Amino acid sequence: HYLFDMHTHWLLNKSPEHAEANKGQHLGKVGERLQLDVQVTRIHGPFPGEFGDSYLCVMETRDDHKDRVIWWTGENLGFQEDTPYTIRGTVKKHDEYEGRKQTQLTRVKEVVLER
């Protein structure tokens, strides 16, 4: 996963939202299942790999904090940028990218497009 982590670092640095990023906060505890209202800010991919294509979905919480949430997935779920979603996922890890905290999720399920 080292290659993905380095690639994530590069992609987030190239994202336009990076320039106006706040410091944010980490969400939940590692291993905790969360339900979040998010706005998709960027979708990167597909990235070919040993086990098929991967996509990086970069999101922000839809509240005053706009905390960053990222998710690597092997499926293109049809997410659209600048679109709100309610998601449920498990906290994989907390990290920080250039002074901004972010929460990486895994096993994102029950993705519901708000109407």
VOPA-859770 format. One record per residue: x, y, z of N, C-alpha, C in turn. Coordinates in nm, 3 decimals. Layout:
! VOPA-859770
     n.u     n.v     n.w    ca.u    ca.v    ca.w     c.u     c.v     c.w
       X       Y       Z       X       Y       Z       X       Y       Z
...
***
This chain:
! VOPA-859770
     n.u     n.v     n.w    ca.u    ca.v    ca.w     c.u     c.v     c.w
   0.082  -0.121   0.000   0.000   0.000   0.000   0.086   0.126   0.000
   0.217   0.110   0.012   0.306   0.225   0.014   0.290   0.307  -0.114
   0.280   0.238  -0.228   0.264   0.307  -0.355   0.135   0.388  -0.358
   0.026   0.329  -0.307  -0.101   0.402  -0.302  -0.091   0.523  -0.210
  -0.024   0.507  -0.095  -0.010   0.620  -0.003   0.067   0.734  -0.067
   0.174   0.702  -0.139   0.251   0.806  -0.208   0.166   0.870  -0.318
   0.090   0.787  -0.389   0.006   0.839  -0.496  -0.106   0.926  -0.439
  -0.163   0.886  -0.327  -0.265   0.966  -0.260  -0.207   1.102  -0.225
  -0.087   1.103  -0.169  -0.020   1.228  -0.131  -0.007   1.320  -0.253
   0.038   1.266  -0.365   0.055   1.346  -0.486  -0.080   1.398  -0.538
  -0.181   1.311  -0.542  -0.312   1.351  -0.594  -0.375   1.461  -0.510
  -0.365   1.449  -0.379  -0.427   1.549  -0.293  -0.356   1.682  -0.305
  -0.226   1.678  -0.329  -0.151   1.802  -0.348  -0.194   1.872  -0.476
  -0.235   1.797  -0.579  -0.275   1.854  -0.706  -0.421   1.900  -0.706
  -0.498   1.862  -0.603  -0.640   1.895  -0.599  -0.660   2.043  -0.574
  -0.755   2.108  -0.644  -0.778   2.250  -0.624  -0.826   2.284  -0.484
  -0.898   2.193  -0.419  -0.947   2.224  -0.285  -0.834   2.232  -0.184
  -0.715   2.181  -0.220  -0.602   2.181  -0.129  -0.564   2.324  -0.088
  -0.570   2.416  -0.179  -0.527   2.553  -0.151  -0.612   2.618  -0.043
  -0.739   2.582  -0.034  -0.827   2.644   0.064  -0.859   2.549   0.180
  -0.776   2.449   0.200  -0.802   2.348   0.301  -0.791   2.405   0.442
  -0.879   2.356   0.530  -0.865   2.388   0.671  -0.790   2.274   0.738
  -0.761   2.288   0.864  -0.685   2.185   0.934  -0.767   2.060   0.959
  -0.899   2.074   0.979  -0.988   1.960   0.997  -0.962   1.883   1.124
  -1.034   1.772   1.136  -1.018   1.683   1.249  -1.035   1.539   1.202
  -0.981   1.446   1.280  -1.001   1.305   1.251  -1.140   1.265   1.297
  -1.202   1.176   1.224  -1.337   1.131   1.256  -1.333   0.989   1.311
  -1.403   0.965   1.421  -1.414   0.832   1.480  -1.281   0.776   1.527
  -1.284   0.647   1.559  -1.165   0.574   1.602  -1.139   0.464   1.500
  -1.014   0.425   1.484  -0.980   0.318   1.391  -1.062   0.194   1.427
  -1.127   0.137   1.326  -1.212   0.020   1.346  -1.358   0.055   1.368
  -1.387   0.181   1.394  -1.525   0.224   1.419  -1.602   0.241   1.288
  -1.727   0.200   1.290  -1.816   0.216   1.173  -1.887   0.350   1.187
  -1.880   0.433   1.082  -1.939   0.566   1.085  -2.042   0.582   0.974
  -2.140   0.665   0.998  -2.230   0.710   0.892  -2.207   0.860   0.879
  -2.179   0.904   0.756  -2.141   1.043   0.732  -2.218   1.102   0.616
  -2.248   1.230   0.628  -2.300   1.308   0.516  -2.179   1.377   0.454
  -2.151   1.347   0.328  -2.031   1.398   0.264  -2.065   1.460   0.128
  -1.970   1.538   0.080  -1.974   1.594  -0.056  -1.850   1.540  -0.126
  -1.868   1.476  -0.241  -1.754   1.426  -0.317  -1.686   1.546  -0.383
  -1.558   1.565  -0.354  -1.485   1.678  -0.411  -1.398   1.637  -0.529
  -1.355   1.510  -0.531  -1.266   1.465  -0.638  -1.272   1.315  -0.650
  -1.272   1.264  -0.772  -1.260   1.120  -0.796  -1.143   1.101  -0.892
  -1.046   1.022  -0.850  -0.927   0.996  -0.931  -0.928   0.850  -0.974
  -0.887   0.825  -1.096  -0.876   0.688  -1.141  -0.949   0.668  -1.272
  -0.944   0.549  -1.323  -0.894   0.427  -1.260  -0.741   0.419  -1.265
  -0.686   0.353  -1.164  -0.544   0.324  -1.157  -0.528   0.173  -1.169
  -0.465   0.125  -1.276  -0.449  -0.019  -1.291  -0.353  -0.075  -1.185
  -0.384  -0.192  -1.137  -0.299  -0.255  -1.035  -0.303  -0.405  -1.048
  -0.232  -0.470  -0.962  -0.219  -0.615  -0.964  -0.354  -0.685  -0.951
  -0.446  -0.625  -0.876  -0.576  -0.687  -0.852  -0.689  -0.614  -0.924
  -0.657  -0.541  -1.030  -0.758  -0.467  -1.105  -0.747  -0.318  -1.082
  -0.843  -0.245  -1.132  -0.842  -0.100  -1.122  -0.879  -0.052  -0.982
  -0.823   0.064  -0.943  -0.857   0.129  -0.816  -0.896   0.272  -0.844
  -0.980   0.325  -0.756  -1.025   0.464  -0.763  -1.004   0.528  -0.626
  -0.969   0.655  -0.626  -0.957   0.732  -0.502  -1.071   0.833  -0.500
  -1.155   0.822  -0.399  -1.267   0.914  -0.382  -1.233   1.007  -0.265
  -1.223   1.136  -0.293  -1.193   1.238  -0.192  -1.322   1.311  -0.160
  -1.355   1.317  -0.031  -1.480   1.376   0.013  -1.456   1.473   0.128
  -1.555   1.557   0.154  -1.555   1.643   0.272  -1.689   1.627   0.342
  -1.688   1.636   0.475  -1.813   1.629   0.548  -1.896   1.753   0.518
  -2.027   1.733   0.515  -2.116   1.845   0.484  -2.162   1.913   0.613
  -2.066   1.975   0.678  -2.093   2.053   0.798  -1.996   2.170   0.798
  -1.992   2.246   0.906  -1.904   2.362   0.911  -1.757   2.324   0.912
  -1.725   2.200   0.952  -1.584   2.159   0.962  -1.524   2.118   0.827
  -1.605   2.064   0.738  -1.557   2.016   0.607  -1.434   1.927   0.623
  -1.445   1.826   0.713  -1.334   1.734   0.737  -1.315   1.644   0.616
  -1.188   1.618   0.583  -1.157   1.537   0.464  -1.168   1.389   0.497
  -1.232   1.317   0.404  -1.249   1.172   0.412  -1.201   1.116   0.278
  -1.117   1.013   0.282  -1.074   0.950   0.157  -1.109   0.802   0.160
  -1.125   0.747   0.040  -1.163   0.607   0.027  -1.105   0.551  -0.102
  -1.020   0.450  -0.090  -0.970   0.375  -0.205  -1.065   0.261  -0.230
  -1.110   0.244  -0.354  -1.205   0.138  -0.386  -1.169   0.074  -0.519
  -1.206  -0.051  -0.534  -1.185  -0.122  -0.659  -1.305  -0.113  -0.751
  -1.408  -0.041  -0.707  -1.530  -0.030  -0.786  -1.558   0.116  -0.820
  -1.602   0.139  -0.941  -1.651   0.271  -0.977  -1.800   0.269  -0.949
  -1.840   0.331  -0.837  -1.979   0.324  -0.793  -2.068   0.428  -0.857
  -2.014   0.500  -0.953  -2.096   0.601  -1.018  -2.105   0.731  -0.940
  -2.018   0.751  -0.843  -2.017   0.878  -0.770  -1.988   0.991  -0.867
  -2.041   1.107  -0.837  -2.016   1.225  -0.918  -1.957   1.333  -0.829
  -1.861   1.407  -0.883  -1.801   1.518  -0.809  -1.907   1.624  -0.782
  -1.887   1.698  -0.672  -1.977   1.806  -0.629  -2.119   1.755  -0.604
  -2.130   1.631  -0.557  -2.260   1.570  -0.530  -2.262   1.522  -0.385
  -2.372   1.547  -0.312  -2.382   1.501  -0.174  -2.425   1.355  -0.166
  -2.369   1.283  -0.068  -2.403   1.144  -0.043  -2.406   1.120   0.108
  -2.480   1.018   0.148  -2.471   0.966   0.284  -2.405   0.830   0.271
  -2.295   0.812   0.343  -2.219   0.688   0.333  -2.200   0.626   0.471
  -2.169   0.498   0.471  -2.134   0.428   0.593  -2.006   0.352   0.564
  -1.907   0.368   0.651  -1.780   0.301   0.630  -1.704   0.283   0.760
  -1.600   0.203   0.754  -1.517   0.174   0.871  -1.388   0.255   0.863
  -1.351   0.318   0.974  -1.228   0.397   0.979  -1.109   0.303   0.968
  -1.030   0.321   0.862  -0.911   0.239   0.841  -0.790   0.301   0.909
  -0.775   0.434   0.891  -0.663   0.502   0.957  -0.686   0.652   0.956
  -0.612   0.717   1.044  -0.608   0.863   1.049  -0.469   0.906   1.005
  -0.463   1.007   0.924  -0.333   1.063   0.891  -0.348   1.212   0.865
  -0.241   1.270   0.823  -0.240   1.414   0.797  -0.166   1.437   0.667
  -0.217   1.529   0.590  -0.152   1.563   0.465  -0.131   1.713   0.462
  -0.006   1.754   0.462   0.034   1.895   0.461  -0.048   1.979   0.558
  -0.054   1.932   0.682  -0.118   2.008   0.787  -0.269   1.990   0.797
  -0.328   1.913   0.709  -0.473   1.890   0.715  -0.500   1.744   0.751
  -0.578   1.725   0.857  -0.611   1.591   0.902  -0.711   1.528   0.805
  -0.699   1.395   0.789  -0.794   1.324   0.705  -0.819   1.185   0.762
  -0.936   1.133   0.732  -0.978   1.001   0.778  -0.994   0.913   0.657
  -0.926   0.799   0.656  -0.940   0.704   0.546  -1.040   0.597   0.586
  -1.141   0.576   0.502  -1.242   0.473   0.526  -1.217   0.351   0.440
  -1.273   0.240   0.483  -1.273   0.117   0.406  -1.412   0.055   0.420
  -1.443  -0.042   0.336  -1.572  -0.112   0.340  -1.690  -0.016   0.340
  -1.685   0.081   0.253  -1.797   0.176   0.243  -1.918   0.102   0.185
  -2.029   0.111   0.252  -2.153   0.041   0.213  -2.270   0.138   0.225
  -2.383   0.088   0.184  -2.508   0.161   0.196  -2.494   0.306   0.148
  -2.440   0.319   0.030  -2.422   0.450  -0.028  -2.557   0.496  -0.080
  -2.603   0.610  -0.032  -2.735   0.660  -0.069  -2.720   0.800  -0.127
  -2.764   0.816  -0.251  -2.762   0.948  -0.314  -2.879   1.028  -0.259
  -2.851   1.147  -0.207  -2.958   1.231  -0.155  -3.035   1.294  -0.268
  -3.163   1.305  -0.254  -3.247   1.365  -0.356  -3.321   1.484  -0.301
***
